[in-house]
Amino acid sequence: MTGFFTMFKSNAKLLLRNKGFLCCILFLPLLTLLWLAIPLEYPIESEGDNIIEVEEGERILLPMVGLELSIKVYDASVSKSSQYLLEGLLDTGSYSIYREKVTGKTITQIKEEAITTANRSNLGIQLYLPEDFEECILNGEFKEAILVLKSNEDERIPLLYENLNRLIGGMVDISHIEPSANKDSIRSYHELLKERDGNIESRVETVSTKNSRVITAKERHQKENFGYTISFLSLSSLLIGVFITGIFLKEKEYQVLRRITLTKTKIAGYGLSKIILIIPTTILQTGIYLFGLNTFVKAEIGVSNSEFALMAFGIGITFQLLSITLGTLFDNILTVNYVAFFVWVFTSTLSGLYFPVEKASTMIKTLSYLMPQSWCIRFFDGIKGENTGIYAMFILIMLAFCIVFLSIGTLGLKITEKE
């Protein structure tokens, strides 16, 4: 036991004297904080089954994945009829609706803005509902009730025309039930619209599962910040492990291990002195991240301090142990550096830190389960979905990774001992 403590203290002193280690444990968290401190203005994007209200000149972010056709609507009517039409389009599940209220603008101004919007985004179609939209419906002049502004071809546009004809035709049919000569009949028309709109909804009950929750746009941006933080955190953990590995390889080069085995100290105690060193370095790294996130940047990463500490501790130990395992398999610190960097790039890319992998190929989704960072993303999703079992799952998954790396590292030490 005395030999273990002696080796542990000497390894800790060597680490603290290493300028590269100090730079890594301080500089990379600083780089993360600088990245998170950059103010980003996110464009407006769809949140599913709601009409998204936008202002003049506001940028629209179209989804990279998904089958919905994005439509911008210039609503000069702002009436119950226009609301009914847009909600009817949303109910089909085929469209994302962005509405700009343009009361008082001329058709020329609308067309100029539509050209600007088409040039700044990939929106293929825009709609204009004039101020007399409801009057056109009540008078049966549905051809004058809507103007379609098309900027490019899309196979989904003909289906949009059919849905518009169906919805407007239904509104015209309702308007013909009673004459539209006075306010009472207009009020009756509004009541009939509301009744038709609620016929199906009154018989629908919403059910949900733990996996059916869709995160909001704000949570999606928090998830991006969380992913970048995990990326830097895993890189710094991997490099810290490389510095610990450097001590092991130097001792191997100078045959320190052979001299240690001649004493009463066992090979298990020697390996344990390296592995136990992971714990204080991980705690120090986690503390630096938490201090910076709460003091200097105060960036929203979507999790509490205790949840971040659990995640950082798990990913820190896992990647530092991975670096030490690589050190038992290779004799050259430069090779370990190359392999460690490749592992970081490979795992970060396939884990979904930079782009979602849910709609990727089956092979990529299967590979993502083997990446430790991907379980951090699932940990985030579980927290947002209020899944209480996510904590135990994350701990068990990180423990499983550590057992695998520890087993491979022990095998490498045995091979080294025989040599």
N, C-alpha and C positions, 0 to 999 in steps of 0.2 A: 504493500500500500504506500510505503514511503517513496518507493521508486516512481509510482504513478503520480503522486503529488509533485515530485521533483520535475518530472517530464512535463506535466501540465503547466507549472509555473514558468519553466524555461521556454516552452512554446508560446505562452502568452506574452512574455517579454520580447521574443523575436517578432511577433506580430506587431506589437506596439512600436517597435523600432523601424518597422517597414513603412517607408513613406508611401509606397503604392497602396498598402492596406488602408492607411489613414486617409489618403486621397479618395479611395473607392468608397469608404464608409461615410465620408462627408460630402464628396463632390457629386456623386450620383443622386443622393437625396436632394441636394441643392438644384441639380439639373431638372429633377422632377418638379420641384416647387416652381422653378422659373417657367417650365412648360405649362403648368396648371395656372400660373398667374397671368398668362396671355389672355386678354379679354376676347372672347369669340362671340360674334353676333350670328346666331343660328337663323337661317331662313325659316319661314313658316312652312310647316309640313302637316300632312293629314294625320288625324288621330282616329281614323276608322269611320264610325257611323255618325259623325257630327258634321254639320256645315262649318267650315273654317272661315271666320271673318278676317278679311285682309284690308289694309289701307292702300291708298294710291301709291304706286311705285314700290310696294313691298315685294321682296323676292319670295318666290315659292320654290321649296325643295321637293322635287318629285321623288317618290320611292324608287330605290334601285331594284327592288324585287317586288313582285305582286302583279296581279292581273287587272287591277282597277284602272280605268281611264280617268285621268285627272282633267277636270274642267274648271275654268274660271268663269264666273257669272257676274256680269255687270247688272246689278239690280237697281233700276231707277224707280220701280214700282213700290218695293218694300211693303207689299200687301200680303194678306192671308193667301191669296191665290198663288203668288210667287213662292211663298213659303211651302205651300202644299206641293207645288211642282218640284221644288228642289228636294224636299223630303221624300217624294215619290221616287225620284232618281236614286237617292241613297238607299231606299228600301230594297232596290233590286240587288244591292251588294256588288255592283259592277263599277261604281264611280266614286271618286274623291272630289268633293265640291268645295271650291274656294270662292266665297262671295265678297264682292266689293259693292257697297251701297253708293250709288252714283247719282242721287237725286239732284237735279238742277244742271247736269252736264248735257251738252249737245251730242248728237250722234257723231259729229266730226271729232270731237274730243275723245269720245269712246274708241273710235277706230284708231286714232293716233296712239292711245294708250295700249290698245290691243296689239298693235305692231311692235311697240316697245317690249311688251310682255313676251310676245312670241320670239323676239330676238334674244331675250335674256334667259329663256327657259326652253324646255322641250315640249311645252304645252301645244298640243296639236289642234285644239278646238276651244273656242270661247263663245259664250252666249250673252246676248244683250236682251234684257227685259225692259221695255219702255215704260214710261210713267203711266200710260193708259193701258197697261197690260190687263188689268182686271176688267176694264170697260170693254176691251176687245173680246175677252172671253164671254162676258155677259151679252154682247151684241152678236156673238157667233162669228166674229171676224178673227178666227184663230190663226190665219195665215199672217196677219199683221201683228200677232201677239209676241213673236219672238224672232230675233235675228241671230243667225249662226255665223260666226267668224272663224273660218277654217284656215289654218296655216300650213298643214301638211296632211298627208294621207295616213289613215290608220284603219285597219280591218275592223276595229270596234265601233267606228263612227256610224256605219249603217244601222247597227243595233241601237245606237243612241237615238237616231232619227225615229226608229220604230217606238222606242219607249216614250219619246217626246210626243209623238202623234197619239199614242195610247192615253197618256196622262192628260194632254190638252183636250183630246176628244171626250174623255170622261168628264172633264170640267165643263165643256160646252154642253154635254148632255144634262148635267146637273143644272146649269143655268137656264135650260129650256123647260125645267119642271114648273117654274113660275115666271110670269113676266117680270122684266127688270125695269119697271117704270118708276119705282119709288124706293125709298130707303128700307121699307119693311121687307120688300122682296130681296134686296141685297143682303139684308140681315139673314133672311131665310136661306139664301144661297151659301152664306158663310157657315150656317148651322149644318147644312147638308154636306158641305165639304168636310167639316169636322166629324160628322157622323160616318161618312165613308172612310175617312182616314183612320177612325178608331174601330172599325168593324173587326179587323183581324187582331189588332193589338189587345182588345178587350179579352181575347181568348188565349193569349200567349202568356206563359209563365217562364221566367228565366231560371235556368239551372246552370251551375258552374262546377268545375273541378279545380284541383290544385294547379293543374298544368294548363288551364284554359285562359288564365289572366294575361291580358296584353298590356305591356308597360306603356306609360304615357310618353309624350315627347320630352318632357323634363327629365323623366327617369332614364330615357334613352341617352340624353346628354350626360347625365351622371354616370351612366354605365360606360360611356366613352372615356371620361376622366378616370374612372375606376380601372379600366383596361390599360390605359397608359401608365398609371401608377403601378399596376401589377407587372407590366413589362419592364420598367426600370428597376423595380424591386427584385424581380427574378434575376436580372442581369447583375445587379450589385451582389446578390447572394451567391451567384455562380462565381464571380470574381473573388469574393472573400474566401470561398472554398478553394479557389486556385492558389491563393497565398498560403493557406494551410497545407495544401498539397505540396507547395514548393518546399516547405520545411521538411516534409516527409521524404521528398526526392533527394534533397541535399543530404539528409541523414543516410539515405540508402546509398548515395554516391560515396560518402566517406565511411561506409560500413559501420555506422552507429548501431544499426539494428543487430548486427552480428555481436557487437560488444555487449549490447543490452541482454541478448539471449544467454550470454555467458554468466550473467548475474542471476539473482533470484527472481528478477522481473520477467513475467511471461509475455508472450507475444500479444495476448488478449489485453493486458494492461497497457501495452504500448499503443495498440490501436484505439483503445478506449480513451487515452489521453488526447488523441487527435479529435475523436468524435465529440467528447464532452466540451471541447473548445468551441464547438458550434453554438452551444446554448448561450453563453454570454455575448458572443458576437451578434447573434440573432436578436437578443433582447436590446442590445445597444442600437442596432440598425432600426428596429421597430420604434424605439423611443425617439430617435432622430426624426423619422418620418412623421410620427404623431405630433411632435413638438412643432415641426415646420408647418404641417397642414392646419394646425389649430392656432398658430401664432402669426405666421407671416402671410400665408396665402388664403386660408379659410375657404378653400375650394370645395364645392359640393361633389363628393364622390358617392353619395347615396347610402353610406353605412355609418354606424356609430363608431366611436373610438374603440370600444371593446370588441366589436365585430371586426374592425380593421386590424386590431392587435392579434386576434385569433388567426385571421387570414395571413397576415404578414409573418407571424411566427411559424405557421405551417409551411408556407412557401419558402421561407428563409432556411429552415432546417432541411427541407427536401432538396433544395438546389445546392446548398453547401455540402450535404452528404453526397450528392451526385458528383461534385467536383473531386471530393476525396476518393470516391470510387474510381473515377477516371485515373487518378494518380496511382492507384494500385495496379492498373492495367497497362499504363505506359511509363516508360523510363525517362521521358524527356518532357520538361516543363513546357517547352514551346509546343509540342504536340498536344499536351493537355489544354493549352490555351486555344489552339485552333479547334479542337474537338468541342470544347466548352462553348465557344462562340457559335459554332455551327448548331449545337444543341439548342442554344437560346433562340437563334433565328428560326430554326425549324419548329420548335415547340410553340413559340409565340405566334407564328403565322397560322399554324393549324389549330390553335386553341380558341380562336375567335376573339383575340384581343383587338384586332384591327378591322375585322369585317365579320359579319355573322356567318356561321357555318350551318345553321339550321336547314337552309335550302340548298346546301352543297350536295355533291354526289354522296352515295352511300359509303364509299371507301373513305372519303375525307371525314365524314361524320364518325365513322368507326375509329379512325386514327385519332380524332380529337379526344376520345375517351382515355387515350394513353398519355395525354399531355396534362401535367399538373396544373398549368394555368387555366385550362378549360374548366376545372372544378371550382376555381375561384369565380369564374363567370357564372357558373351554375349556383354557386353560393350566393352571389349577388341577386340572381333571379329568384332564388328561394326566399331570401329576406324580403324582397319586394312582394312576393306572393304570400307572405306571412306563413311560410311552411316551417313549423317549429322543429321538425325532424332534420332540417338542413344542417344544423350545427353538428349533431352526432355523425351524420353522413360525411361531412367535410373532414372531421377529425379522423374518422376511420379510413377515408381515402388517402389522406396525407400519411397516416400511419402505415398503410399498405405500401405506398411508394417508398417510404423509409426502410421498411423491412426488405423490400426487393433490392434496394441499393446497398443496404448493409450486408445482405447475403453475398452479393457480387463482390463487395469490398473485402469481406472476410476470405472469400475464395482467392482474391488477388494477394492478400497478405500471406496466405498459406503457400501460394506459389513463390512469393518473394522469400519466405523463410526457408523453403527447400533450396532455392538458388544460393 
